[in-house]
């Protein structure tokens, strides 16, 4: 079989960049989750971090 060329090969130095981006993406997801939860009814117990972890 032939190689799947739909995904380009990544250089080995991509791992540190992805590792650097993870905290930024996580913070953004928590901010979006927080905004969503604030728009919901009062009194629920779900926290933004828990919502991000469930996703």
Buried (B, 14 or more C-beta within 10 A) or exposed (E): EEEEEEEEEEEEEEEEEEEEEEEEEEEEBBEBBBEEBEEEEEEEEEEBEEBBEEE
